[in-house]
């Protein structure tokens, strides 16, 4: 087996610095790549590469890097792009997508037959090793596969405030730097507020989905049977209560003016109410994992569906910005919300872990908070 590298480096001037390095690891024998493809596991490769980074650091007397979910989401989204394009390049939006308190960023990208080859190649390259053992606090690794190749992205960050846990003080600093908020809703109908003015009400019944009004001053809570309950300035536009459903309702999203909403079933079947329009569904598709949530675009002319593994399906004018479909998750995805501009979206897991894609910032999570009931959905705040 032989390795060949394509290297590139760049530095962003000023107080914040950006260090980039790219490597291509090519397998000489096609049979090797084919054999690996049958056992491809991007999630294991991402975990393996993260371990490789920290092993290289500890070996040199350096502290291990903390995994940052924000960086993981960015890296995974770009790895999926590289796999789809079957080529190597750096993420041009890394600086704008990274947490706002970053002081230095680094990125390694590469393609190879799996973690073993990639880890060895990164360590053997001075540019890439420089990022791995650089003065960073955080790391996020994403891997996506295509035709037997593993496309890997390693994103590194040094922050104004060092890590104090899985999502740590750097994430807390970011909360103050952005406006906006969100609420998490548990399966027993309780509402938890993050940056919002507080819950506006809850239901003493099982809840499977929720959607916020355009003002953020109201929301709808939806049951698995399609029952809809409105709070704040949310209006009632219809429900499926009393209907015979082939699959339970798992998600909902409102139209831009709040005069309608969609409900989505476990199979991705779409039900439109008020001024909501139908743009497509996965109701007739074979899914790897069931649909768990949806989000609509700002125009109201499209929406995304997300499965429990974080796989994303886009309809109408909705665009794809990344997913956790190739990641190993501690808990399944249960909720999805889009940014006000429609240029990104956020996933929430059952343990309250939060994953951001595109232009969506990270404000914190309940991933380390003991909950009486698992999170089942999330709604925007005011």
Buried (B, 14 or more C-beta within 10 A) or exposed (E): EEBEBBEEBEEBEEEEBBBBBBBBBBBEEEEBBEEBBEEBBBBBBBBBBBBBBBBBBEEEEBEBBBBBBBBBBBBBBBBBBBBEEEEBEBBEBBEEBBBBBBBBBBBBBBBBBBBBBBBBBBBEBEBBBBBBBBEBBBBBBBBBBBEBBBBBBBBBBBBEBEBEEBBBBBBBBBBEEEEBBBBBBBBBBBBBBBBBEEBBEBBEEBBBBBBBBBEBBBBBBBBBBBBBBBBBBBBEBBBBEEEEBEBBBBBBBBBBEBBBBBBBBBBBBBBBBBBBBEBBBBBEEEBEBBBBBBBBBBEBBBBBBBBBBBBBBBBBBBEBBBBBBBBEBEBBBBBBBBBEEBBBBBBBBBBBBBBBBBBBBBBBBBBEEEBEBBBBBBBBBB
